[in-house]
């Protein structure tokens, strides 16, 4: 049964979708799909509000974000309830979204003023000029987000766009629209000026309308398939975009790894949020001499996990029925090609909702879908390799390049291996996390995306760095200006010889 299904609606009215809880499959609400006119109206509201919002000082804008943190702290249980209701995730994981939101709001509120301050850039050659950089907001940012962390993935780019002086139109996933609506409620409660934040609800049609609307930037988080469409549309319209897409993150376990920590990290990295994390550990390469012990520990830890919908548990349901079908397909393909299931490997028969048991697979090969395509579910395939070189080769044998993790007691080797992996970020002796460390720019290589969010780089990606070159001395003319002459030509030649052909010149070039 789908968790999002169309509801018959009268001709001439908006399409409607019915939502069900992924944990219980009970109906939890309906959603009206907003069309292109609604999107245009939202973009117009944002456009109108933008100059006023950008004219505020950083401190004034920061005040709204800090107020939002106070609202979050005061209403955290209410917000957690909404997230849990439409995702089924454990309360601890839902609270993690609120925690990360408090951090993101505070981080950018406190630091945007410094990161985006006008600055003088020293000029190496043209000493008669002064170069100033000014980070101007782009205008209206369209933000499109997925269902796996429905609150923080909507809130985080919004906080960055707003602090940079843009106004925002957010289109959250149709699978988790009520968590998207929380962002609207939050900023309303924080007293954000009319039009600075705007929400449109709906599915792919609404998202596509936002990409085609009069926006100045698209910040997209979602699948590779949709990301390509968004990228194509932005390319056609020459609108800048960041595309934060899927991953197939590798984990390399070296012979000298702390196996207990690595096994615990593998289980958490693969199963938290029921494996529905863009930086989930999706494939493990463990060096032969420690493989048996590593697998034994992983299977033992997996057996301790509790799956459920009420009380204390670690593993919730899959959030979206279509994704559960992908998981089942990948596991079936692996088993048909010779993989062995050491834990899980099926839907949980004791639960009514979209529950898939945490699954450990061994004897996997690189021609299996489970090693090549994003699974986005609670499955940990473990492959035994000869040595670290083979692990590295297989880690890089992937169309994806989002994140990766390496486990070794030798931190220098860990860093060397991390650098050799073709991924947007990497972690040594831990997993995921790069998204959680707010300073860290985050974004994938290869099919995992274009551009980066978060940290100074992410915040600046919501701006255009305008360079302003100011003449310092006001001479009546410049060497390169008219008139041209043979004398000027030989003067330039001599200057070139000195600058790039002599030791003295190299000091200035
Ligand atoms: P999705 O691509 O199906 O949908 C993402 C968003 O795009 C939704 O809001 C959807 O309504 C909208 N959309 C659909 N069609 C559109 C179109 N033609 N134009 C514009 N918008 C459109 O992805 P999903 O299933 O919601 O999310 C899961 C995917 O997101 C996984 O691949 C996961 O790895 C990825 N993800 C990436 C990151 C990251 O930061 N790299 C983070 C979380 C999730």
Boltz pocket constraint, residues with backbone or C-beta under 6 A from the ligand:
constraints:
  - pocket:
      binder: B
      contacts: [[A, 144], [A, 145], [A, 146], [A, 147], [A, 148], [A, 149], [A, 153], [A, 171], [A, 172], [A, 173], [A, 174], [A, 202], [A, 203], [A, 204], [A, 205], [A, 206], [A, 207], [A, 208], [A, 209], [A, 211], [A, 221], [A, 222], [A, 223], [A, 224], [A, 225], [A, 226], [A, 227], [A, 229], [A, 230], [A, 243], [A, 244], [A, 245], [A, 246], [A, 247], [A, 277], [A, 278], [A, 374], [A, 376], [A, 402], [A, 444], [A, 448], [A, 449]]
      max_distance: 6.0
